[in-house]
Amino acid sequence: MVEQQASQLDAVFKAVADPTRRAILARLASADARVTDIAKDFPMSLNAVSKHLRVLEGAALVRRTVVGREHVLALDASAMAEAARWMDHYRRFWEERLAALDALMTERTKKGRKK
């Protein structure tokens, strides 16, 4: 189970590491869209956009629904929740460390002024 979670986390970070994929996610955050509509927003081939979409689907960030001949994509941000929890853990870690460093530096500054 832990290995599966790590793999999913890796897939999410890989997916959001690319600016084109982040732009696709931002586009889908406002509304579902057909693949061809998304492709119009980018200066690349439909095939290139489709490759980006497959990465997003592999990370479970995008759901595809086929309606007749049209492929409609929707954002599924639930996969980002685990990534957000992982980052939050390290945010708290660094906030604690930086607060301790600040306290130490404040104490040393006060001692230096007393001399």
N, C-alpha and C positions, 0 to 999 in steps of 0.2 A: 504494500500500500504506500509506504513512504517513497519507494522508488517511482511509483506511478505519479505521485504528487510532484516529485522533483522533475520528472519528465514533462508534466503539464506546465509547471512553472518555467522550465527551460523554453518550452514552445511559446509561451506567452511573451517572455522577454525577447526571444528571437523575432517574434512577429512585430512587436512594438519598437524594435531597434531601428527599423527602416522608416524614413520620413514619408515615403509614399504610402506605406501601410497605415501609418498614423493618420495621414490625411484621409484615407479611405474610411477609417474608423470614425473620424470626426464627421465626415459626410453622412455616414450611416446613423450617427447619433441624432441627427436632425430628422431623418425619415428613411424608411426602407427604400431601396432603389433597385432597378434592373441593372444587370451587368453592363449593358450597353450605355446606360446613363452614367454610370460610374466611369467607364472608359473615356467618355467625352471630356471629363474633367482633367485628364492627364495627357501630357504630350508623349504618349507611347502607344504601342500597338495594343489591340484588344488581347492578343496572346500574352503580352507582358503583364497587363493588368490581371488577366486570369491567373497567372502564376502567383501574383501577390495575393489574390483572393484565396487561392488554395492554401497558402501559408496561414492566412487568417482563419480559414476553416479548420485547418489542422490543429490550430491552437484553441479551437472552440470559441473564437471571438466573433465569428460570423456564422449565421445560419442561412442556408440556401433553400428556397422553396421553388419548385418547378411548377409553373402554371402554363399549361400548353407548351408553347415553344419558348416562353420567357422564363428566365431565371431571376428570381427576386431575392435580394440579399437583405438581411436584417442584422443589426448589431446584437450580440449577446454578451453583455459586459460581465456576466457572472464569473467567467474565467479570470477576470482581472481581480476579483475579490481576494483570491489566495495570494496573488502577487502584491496586492496592497497590504495584506496582513504581514507578509514577509518583510516588505519595506518598512512598515510601521515598527516592527520589532527592532530593526537596526536604527531607525530614527530615534526611538527611545534610548537605545544603547548609547548613541553618540550625544544625545542631549544630556544624559547623565554624566558622561565623561567630560563634556565641555563645561558643564556646570561645576564639576569638581576642579577642573583646570582654572576656571575663573575665580573660584574661591581661593585656590592656592596663590594665584597671581595677586589677588587683592590683599591677601595676608602678607605676602612678601613686600608689596609696595608700601603697606602701612609700616612694616618693620624698617624698611629702608628710609622712610621719612623720619622715624624716631631717632635715628643715629646722628 
